[in-house]
Amino acid sequence: MRRLSRKKALSLVKELDAFPKVSESYVETSASGGTVSLIAFSAMALLAVLEFFVYRDTWMKYEYAVDKDFSSKLRINIDITVAMKCQHVGADILDLAETMITSSGLQYEPVSIFWLFCCLSSRTLHLIQGRLREEHALQEVLYKTLLKGAPTALPPREDASTEPLTACRIHGHVYVNKVAGNLHITVGKPIHHPQGHAHIAAFVSHETYNFSHRIDHLSFGEEIPGIINPLDGTEKITYNNNQMFQYFITVVPTKLNTYKISADTHQFSVTERERVINHAAGSHGVSGIFVKYDTSSLMVTVSEQHMPLWQFLVRLCGIIGGIFSTTGMLHGLVGFCFDVVCCRFKLGVYRTESVAGCAALQPGEQPEPSPDPSAG
């Protein structure tokens, strides 16, 4: 009884088969069918390999939200070289709340004037910045290839004893409130008093004013190796003693999440302006370098995305199924073209057929085989 029930169940399953099989004795192979099969399998292999490369690749997803963090401090990373002696210049930050941030976190390092303008790392940064302005997609490449421990500062200066130290490198980091502020580098050391703040510039000769400078690094937030900021590698040269350089910066909080690193940092956009101070011509101001920054109320989350495995398999099945579904129609077209070519040049079974008989063939129709003359 169990065997009978199993046979009935097996026969019922066979009746439900939606893919009936054709006996091999009813299957006929042809050159056109083999050609179509070869093209189909080649296309499947090529598209499958290309789809695998798409599956391996990643892309950056940008999400925007309101920044609700107002209590934390904003870190500013600075590395600027000015063509003046360190005892003649001073750097400090004054925010919108009239809070003066002393330059205790900044270091003043005397360097050579040749170190200011002749540096391989500076030329490299210039090249990268030029490419970034032309190809904005390179920024995503930098995001993906972040490596911890990569150098972000200048290499140590060589042969310092043989060169005159007539320039000053100001580098380090400071923490400020998340409000608009002004980082300025001008003549004289800064002092703070109840009525505001000032720079002692009375003992500095006007002929020594020279605010030609190079910005090796300027960033906000956590310092991430490998990220190229908009002002990195910027060089400004002036031959006027009363020159003012201004940088207007909008800082955008950014959360970066990649497969190699996760960090809270800040992107920024910058507008540059420079002019000569001439009180007689109505151009008032103070000579120096002024970086005016403001924080944005929006926060950007940059995350690295990857195609899930199930989506890759679905796309792969779609490629294979789509090619199989179109090979039937392609087979009829190729078979017709193959018959026309063979009939025209009298190849294969068309060797004993006449051209008129070939013309009567329909697409996909095979000619009747000619009788064997040796048959009795």
C-alpha positions as CSV (number, residue, x, y, z in Angstrom):
1,M,0.0,0.0,0.0
2,R,2.8,2.4,0.8
3,R,4.5,1.7,-2.5
4,L,1.2,2.3,-4.4
5,S,0.7,5.6,-2.5
6,R,4.3,6.6,-3.3
7,K,3.8,5.8,-7.0
8,K,0.5,7.8,-7.1
9,A,2.3,10.8,-5.4
10,L,5.2,10.5,-7.9
11,S,2.9,10.4,-10.9
12,L,0.9,13.4,-9.5
13,V,4.1,15.4,-9.2
14,K,5.1,14.4,-12.7
15,E,1.8,15.7,-14.0
16,L,2.4,19.0,-12.4
17,D,5.7,19.4,-14.2
18,A,5.6,22.8,-16.0
19,F,8.8,22.1,-17.9
20,P,8.1,18.9,-20.0
21,K,11.1,17.2,-21.4
22,V,11.6,16.4,-25.1
23,S,13.0,13.1,-26.1
24,E,16.5,13.3,-27.5
25,S,15.3,11.4,-30.7
26,Y,13.2,14.4,-31.6
27,V,15.9,17.0,-31.1
28,E,17.9,18.1,-34.2
29,T,21.1,20.1,-34.0
30,S,22.1,22.6,-36.6
31,A,25.0,24.9,-37.3
32,S,22.8,28.0,-36.9
33,G,21.6,26.7,-33.5
34,G,25.2,26.1,-32.4
35,T,26.1,29.6,-33.5
36,V,23.3,31.2,-31.5
37,S,24.2,29.1,-28.5
38,L,27.9,30.2,-28.7
39,I,26.8,33.9,-28.9
40,A,24.4,33.5,-26.0
41,F,26.9,31.8,-23.7
42,S,29.6,34.3,-24.6
43,A,27.2,37.2,-23.8
44,M,26.3,35.5,-20.5
45,A,29.9,35.2,-19.5
46,L,30.8,38.7,-20.5
47,L,27.8,40.3,-18.7
48,A,28.3,38.1,-15.7
49,V,31.9,39.3,-15.3
50,L,30.9,43.0,-15.8
51,E,28.2,42.5,-13.2
52,F,30.7,41.1,-10.8
53,F,32.8,44.2,-11.1
54,V,29.8,46.3,-10.4
55,Y,29.1,44.2,-7.3
56,R,32.6,44.7,-6.0
57,D,32.5,48.5,-6.4
58,T,31.1,50.8,-3.8
59,W,29.6,54.3,-3.9
60,M,29.2,57.2,-1.5
61,K,25.7,58.0,-0.2
62,Y,25.0,61.6,1.0
63,E,22.3,62.3,3.6
64,Y,21.4,65.7,5.1
65,A,20.0,66.5,8.5
66,V,19.8,69.5,10.9
67,D,22.8,69.8,13.1
68,K,21.6,69.7,16.7
69,D,25.0,69.8,18.4
70,F,25.7,73.3,19.6
71,S,27.5,72.6,22.9
72,S,30.6,70.8,21.5
73,K,33.8,72.6,20.6
74,L,35.1,73.0,17.0
75,R,38.7,72.0,16.4
76,I,40.7,74.0,13.9
77,N,43.9,72.5,12.5
78,I,46.4,75.1,11.1
79,D,49.6,74.8,9.2
80,I,50.5,78.2,7.6
81,T,53.9,79.5,6.6
82,V,54.3,83.4,6.4
83,A,57.2,85.2,4.9
84,M,58.0,87.1,8.1
85,K,60.0,86.4,11.2
86,C,58.2,84.7,14.1
87,Q,58.8,87.6,16.5
88,H,57.0,90.0,14.1
89,V,53.7,88.1,13.6
90,G,51.0,86.8,15.8
91,A,47.9,84.6,15.4
92,D,44.7,84.5,17.4
93,I,41.0,83.8,17.0
94,L,38.1,86.0,17.9
95,D,34.6,84.5,17.7
96,L,31.2,86.2,17.4
97,A,30.7,86.3,21.2
98,E,33.9,88.4,21.5
99,T,35.7,85.5,23.0
100,M,39.4,85.5,22.3
101,I,41.1,82.2,21.8
102,T,44.7,82.5,22.6
103,S,47.3,80.9,20.4
104,S,48.6,78.7,23.1
105,G,47.9,75.6,21.0
106,L,49.9,77.0,18.0
107,Q,53.6,76.7,17.6
108,Y,55.8,79.2,15.9
109,E,58.7,77.6,14.0
110,P,61.3,79.7,12.2
111,V,61.9,78.3,8.7
112,S,63.8,79.4,5.6
113,I,62.1,81.6,3.0
114,F,63.1,78.9,0.4
115,W,61.1,76.4,2.4
116,L,58.1,78.6,1.8
117,F,58.1,78.4,-2.0
118,C,60.3,75.5,-2.9
119,C,58.8,72.3,-1.7
120,L,57.8,69.0,-3.4
121,S,54.8,68.4,-1.2
122,S,53.5,71.9,-2.1
123,R,53.7,71.2,-5.8
124,T,52.0,67.8,-5.3
125,L,49.1,69.5,-3.4
126,H,48.8,72.1,-6.2
127,L,48.5,69.2,-8.8
128,I,45.9,67.4,-6.7
129,Q,43.9,70.6,-6.1
130,G,43.8,71.3,-9.8
131,R,42.5,67.8,-10.5
132,L,39.9,68.1,-7.8
133,R,38.5,71.3,-9.3
134,E,38.2,69.6,-12.7
135,E,37.0,66.2,-11.6
136,H,34.7,66.4,-8.5
137,A,34.3,62.6,-8.4
138,L,37.9,62.3,-7.2
139,Q,36.7,63.3,-3.8
140,E,34.8,60.1,-3.5
141,V,38.0,58.2,-4.5
142,L,39.8,60.0,-1.6
143,Y,37.0,59.0,0.7
144,K,37.2,55.4,-0.3
145,T,41.0,55.1,0.0
146,L,41.5,56.6,3.4
147,L,44.4,55.0,5.2
148,K,45.2,55.7,8.9
149,G,48.7,56.8,9.4
150,A,49.1,58.5,6.0
151,P,51.2,61.7,6.2
152,T,49.1,64.9,6.3
153,A,51.7,67.5,7.5
154,L,54.9,68.7,5.9
155,P,58.0,66.6,6.1
156,P,60.8,67.8,8.5
157,R,62.9,70.6,7.1
158,E,66.4,69.6,6.0
159,D,69.6,71.6,6.1
160,A,68.0,74.3,8.4
161,S,71.4,75.5,9.7
162,T,72.7,76.6,6.2
163,E,69.6,78.7,5.3
164,P,68.5,82.0,6.8
165,L,65.4,81.7,9.0
166,T,63.4,84.6,7.6
167,A,59.9,83.0,7.5
168,C,57.6,81.6,10.2
169,R,55.6,78.4,10.2
170,I,52.5,78.6,12.4
171,H,51.0,75.1,13.0
172,G,49.0,73.3,15.6
173,H,45.3,73.1,16.6
174,V,42.9,75.1,18.8
175,Y,39.3,74.5,20.1
176,V,36.7,77.2,19.5
177,N,33.0,77.6,20.1
178,K,30.7,76.5,17.2
179,V,29.9,80.1,16.2
180,A,31.2,82.4,13.6
181,G,34.8,83.6,14.2
182,N,37.8,85.1,12.7
183,L,41.3,83.6,12.6
184,H,43.8,86.3,11.8
185,I,47.5,86.5,11.4
186,T,48.9,90.0,11.4
187,V,51.8,92.1,12.6
188,G,52.7,92.0,16.3
189,K,51.9,89.6,19.2
190,P,48.3,89.6,20.4
191,I,47.2,90.9,23.7
192,H,43.8,90.8,25.4
193,H,42.2,93.5,27.5
194,P,38.7,94.3,28.7
195,Q,38.0,96.6,25.8
196,G,38.9,94.0,23.2
197,H,42.2,92.8,21.9
198,A,45.1,94.2,19.9
199,H,48.4,93.4,18.4
200,I,51.6,95.2,19.4
201,A,53.0,96.3,16.1
202,A,54.7,99.6,17.1
203,F,58.1,98.0,17.3
204,V,57.9,96.3,13.9
205,S,59.3,98.2,10.9
206,H,56.9,98.8,8.0
207,E,59.5,97.6,5.5
208,T,59.4,94.1,7.0
209,Y,55.7,93.6,6.3
210,N,55.4,90.7,3.9
211,F,52.3,88.5,4.1
212,S,53.2,86.2,1.3
213,H,52.2,82.8,2.6
214,R,51.5,79.2,1.9
215,I,48.7,77.2,3.5
216,D,49.9,73.6,3.9
217,H,46.9,72.5,5.8
218,L,43.7,74.1,7.1
219,S,40.9,71.9,8.3
220,F,38.1,71.8,10.9
221,G,37.2,68.9,13.2
222,E,39.0,65.6,13.5
223,E,42.1,65.5,11.4
224,I,41.7,62.6,8.9
225,P,44.7,61.4,7.0
226,G,44.3,61.4,3.2
227,I,41.6,64.1,3.0
228,I,42.6,67.0,0.7
229,N,41.0,70.2,1.9
230,P,40.1,73.2,-0.4
231,L,42.9,75.4,0.9
232,D,45.7,72.8,1.2
233,G,48.6,73.9,-0.9
234,T,47.4,77.4,-1.5
235,E,50.2,79.9,-2.2
236,K,49.9,83.7,-2.2
237,I,52.8,86.0,-3.2
238,T,52.7,89.7,-2.8
239,Y,55.2,92.5,-3.4
240,N,53.3,95.1,-1.5
241,N,53.8,95.7,2.3
242,N,50.2,96.6,2.9
243,Q,48.4,93.5,1.5
244,M,45.3,92.0,3.1
245,F,44.3,88.4,2.3
246,Q,40.8,87.3,3.3
247,Y,39.3,83.8,3.2
248,F,35.5,83.4,3.8
249,I,34.7,79.9,4.9
250,T,31.4,78.1,5.4
251,V,31.9,75.0,7.6
252,V,29.6,72.0,7.2
253,P,29.6,69.2,9.9
254,T,30.2,65.9,8.3
255,K,30.0,62.3,9.6
256,L,32.2,60.0,7.5
257,N,31.5,56.2,7.6
258,T,33.5,54.0,5.2
259,Y,34.7,50.5,5.4
260,K,38.1,51.7,6.5
261,I,37.4,54.6,8.8
262,S,34.6,56.3,10.7
263,A,35.0,59.9,11.9
264,D,33.3,63.1,12.7
265,T,34.9,65.9,10.6
266,H,33.9,69.0,8.8
267,Q,33.9,70.0,5.1
268,F,34.0,73.6,4.1
269,S,33.7,75.9,1.0
270,V,35.9,79.0,0.7
271,T,35.8,82.3,-1.1
272,E,39.1,84.2,-1.5
273,R,39.7,87.9,-1.7
274,E,42.8,90.1,-1.5
275,R,43.4,93.8,-1.8
276,V,46.0,96.5,-1.0
277,I,45.4,98.7,2.0
278,N,45.6,102.3,0.9
279,H,43.9,104.7,3.2
280,A,44.3,107.6,0.8
281,A,42.4,105.7,-1.9
282,G,39.6,104.7,0.6
283,S,40.8,101.1,1.0
284,H,40.9,100.8,4.7
285,G,41.8,97.8,6.9
286,V,44.8,96.0,8.4
287,S,47.5,94.2,6.6
288,G,47.5,90.4,7.3
289,I,45.8,87.1,6.7
290,F,42.2,86.8,7.8
291,V,40.2,83.5,7.8
292,K,36.6,84.3,8.6
293,Y,34.5,81.1,9.2
294,D,30.9,80.3,10.0
295,T,29.2,77.0,10.7
296,S,26.3,75.6,8.7
297,S,23.1,74.5,10.4
298,L,23.0,71.4,8.2
299,M,24.9,68.2,8.8
300,V,26.0,65.8,6.1
301,T,26.4,62.1,6.6
302,V,28.7,60.4,4.0
303,S,28.5,56.6,4.1
304,E,30.0,54.0,1.8
305,Q,27.4,51.7,0.3
306,H,27.8,48.3,-1.3
307,M,25.4,46.2,-3.4
308,P,23.9,43.3,-1.2
309,L,24.5,39.8,-2.3
310,W,20.8,39.0,-2.9
311,Q,20.6,41.9,-5.4
312,F,23.6,40.7,-7.2
313,L,22.1,37.3,-7.6
314,V,18.8,38.7,-8.8
315,R,20.5,40.8,-11.4
316,L,22.6,37.8,-12.5
317,C,19.5,35.7,-12.9
318,G,17.9,38.5,-14.8
319,I,20.8,38.6,-17.2
320,I,20.8,34.8,-17.8
321,G,17.0,34.6,-18.1
322,G,16.8,37.5,-20.4
323,I,19.4,36.1,-22.8
324,F,17.7,32.7,-22.8
325,S,14.3,34.3,-23.6
326,T,15.7,36.1,-26.6
327,T,17.7,33.3,-28.1
328,G,14.6,31.6,-29.6
329,M,13.8,34.7,-31.7
330,L,17.5,35.1,-32.5
331,H,17.8,31.5,-33.5
332,G,15.1,31.9,-36.2
333,L,16.7,35.0,-37.6
334,V,20.2,33.5,-37.6
335,G,18.9,30.2,-39.1
336,F,17.3,32.1,-42.0
337,C,20.5,34.1,-42.7
338,F,22.5,30.9,-42.5
339,D,20.2,29.1,-45.0
340,V,20.4,32.1,-47.4
341,V,24.3,32.1,-47.3
342,C,24.5,28.4,-47.7
343,C,22.0,28.4,-50.6
344,R,23.8,31.3,-52.3
345,F,27.2,29.6,-52.2
346,K,25.8,26.0,-52.5
347,L,27.3,24.8,-49.2
348,G,26.3,21.7,-47.2
349,V,22.9,20.2,-48.1
350,Y,22.5,22.9,-50.8
351,R,25.2,21.5,-53.0
352,T,22.8,19.6,-55.3
353,E,19.9,22.1,-55.0
354,S,19.2,24.7,-57.6
355,V,19.2,28.4,-56.8
356,A,15.5,28.6,-57.7
357,G,14.7,25.9,-55.2
358,C,16.6,27.9,-52.6
359,A,14.6,31.0,-53.2
360,A,11.4,29.1,-52.3
361,L,12.6,28.4,-48.8
362,Q,10.9,30.0,-45.9
363,P,12.7,31.3,-42.9
364,G,13.7,28.3,-40.7
365,E,12.7,25.7,-43.4
366,Q,15.2,23.0,-44.2
367,P,15.4,21.6,-47.8
368,E,14.5,18.0,-48.6
369,P,17.6,15.8,-48.8
370,S,18.4,14.7,-52.4
371,P,18.0,11.0,-53.2
372,D,21.1,8.9,-53.3
373,P,21.9,8.1,-56.9
374,S,23.6,4.8,-55.8
375,A,20.4,3.6,-54.1
376,G,18.9,0.7,-56.0
